Amino acid sequence: MQIYTTADGGTIEATRRGLEIDLHVRNAAGRTVATVVMSESAAESLLAELGVAVWE
């Protein structure tokens, strides 16, 4: 599992699940905003657009 901090103080928790990635997005208060399952390449693209290094 990797945890990334967003510019507004939220977090994105990325967990590998076989060929897919679970993304759990929380706001700065720690409340869940979204949970998403996507392919690894889609998750990497999304995180790159957000400006975070993927799988450090």
Beta strands, then each sheet from edge to edge (+ up, - down):
strand 1: 2-5
strand 2: 11-17
strand 3: 20-26
strand 4: 32-39
sheet 1: 1+ 2- 3+ 4-
end
